[in-house]
Amino acid sequence: MNVYLDNAATTPVDPQVVEEVSKYQRDFFGNASSIHYFGKKSKVILEDSREYIAEFIGCKPKELFFTSGGTESINTVIKGLYFENAKEKNHIVTTTIEHPAVIESVSFLKKYFGVEVDLVKPNSNGEINIEEIKGRIKKNTFLVSLMHSNNETGIINDIEELSKFTKEKNIPFLSDTVQSIGKADLKFSKLGVDFITSSAHKIYGPKGIGFLVANPKFKFTRYSDGGGQERELRAGTENIPLIAGFRKAIEIIKLNFDKELEHYNLMSSYLIEQLHQNFGEGAIINFRSKKNLPNIVNVTFDPDKYGFPPDMFLILLDMQGIAVSGGSACSSGSLKPSKILTEIGKSEKEALSSIRISIGRFNDKNNIDVLIKGLRNVLRLN
Ligand SMILES: Cc1ncc(COP(=O)(O)O)c(C=O)c1O
């Protein structure tokens, strides 16, 4: 039996969403910019979905832009704000533990435009000190970027605390909310930030669709040039079937929000209990903080206690039918240790002996039992 416990990487598409997308692929092919019947039919779905999602996330419909997902939304804000303000401002503050969409965007600006990049590091528990971010802000800062929750650690940052400060200083603030939507009760208006992001494939929706919510107070240059869609800020024909699927995914979350959180909490508690019972001090739960996402558990197995080859850990688990992540990027066939784990002081061996287990809507206790059994086999306890 294959067990999927890598829901922070992506989620299975909810069957109701699959139905919805198919229906709209079939019946709503019109270009939402066309003035005829078919176009108008699509336009209605586009604007209805925008309104519905905006209401859910606590912003005005005109502040919400559909994009292809988290990566595009982040690139749009970071590069778009820089290009809009390049004459006066060329300094950005962010952290070393942001998603690569942030890290690579700021690296690009540094390499090609000489932008000054200030990267705040986490403490030994993976937490970011908000005061340190505040201290790095300068007169020429064009953006502060701090993720709402981290995709590897699950730690939730105190975004409201930082946004009070950025508001006072009138500095745009981007918070990457891709992992938090559906798992934390967040509203754009309450967060006090200027930009948030979302990706449907993290919430049981289709891949290739997401949103950017943007405070109209801060102008940005659009990411790619073309037609005048999305109020001239995101060119390209809108993907109505995916937008309808995204809306459906949000509708399901809205209807079951409390129950779903309870499910994540219950499953995580069961998982942690089982880890303690089966491995005792041989399993170290990482990154417990004041506030954590309810569905991410990051754990290191003591490589000196168990005689398993760390560089083969994920592959051995896969052979047991278990899909988890090491928080590691698999590039050119090699498994790299997670950057955040090495940054907080774990050795390469310890980092490779760590896994991120991310629980989803469709997991049950039985899945956790299969994981534990597989872990026991790999760690040679059976
Ligand atoms: C925190 C975070 N930000 C951004 C992204 C990128 O989103 P997308 O896959 O939609 O480009 C991800 C996805 O892994 C993520 O976890």
The ligand as an SDF file (V2000), in Angstrom:
LIG
                    3D

 16 16  0  0  0  0  0  0  0  0999 V2000
    5.7610   28.5300    1.0290 C   0  0  0  0  0  0  0  0  0  0  0  0
    5.6320   28.3420   -0.4460 C   0  0  0  0  0  0  0  0  0  0  0  0
    5.6680   29.4180   -1.2540 N   0  0  0  0  0  0  0  0  0  0  0  0
    5.5410   29.3080   -2.5860 C   0  0  0  0  0  0  0  0  0  0  0  0
    5.4000   28.0870   -3.1980 C   0  0  0  0  0  0  0  0  0  0  0  0
    5.3030   28.0150   -4.6910 C   0  0  0  0  0  0  0  0  0  0  0  0
    4.0050   27.7910   -5.1150 O   0  0  0  0  0  0  0  0  0  0  0  0
    3.6810   27.1860   -6.5670 P   0  0  0  0  0  0  0  0  0  0  0  0
    4.0230   25.7390   -6.5330 O   0  0  0  0  0  0  0  0  0  0  0  0
    2.2380   27.4450   -6.7630 O   0  0  0  0  0  0  0  0  0  0  0  0
    4.5000   27.9410   -7.5470 O   0  0  0  0  0  0  0  0  0  0  0  0
    5.3600   26.9260   -2.3960 C   0  0  0  0  0  0  0  0  0  0  0  0
    5.2240   25.5870   -3.0100 C   0  0  0  0  0  0  0  0  0  0  0  0
    6.0190   24.7010   -2.7570 O   0  0  0  0  0  0  0  0  0  0  0  0
    5.4800   27.0610   -0.9890 C   0  0  0  0  0  0  0  0  0  0  0  0
    5.4580   26.0020   -0.1710 O   0  0  0  0  0  0  0  0  0  0  0  0
  1  2  1  0
  2  3  1  0
  2 15  2  0
  3  4  2  0
  4  5  1  0
  5  6  1  0
  5 12  2  0
  6  7  1  0
  7  8  1  0
  8  9  2  0
  8 10  1  0
  8 11  1  0
 12 13  1  0
 12 15  1  0
 13 14  2  0
 15 16  1  0
M  END
$$$$
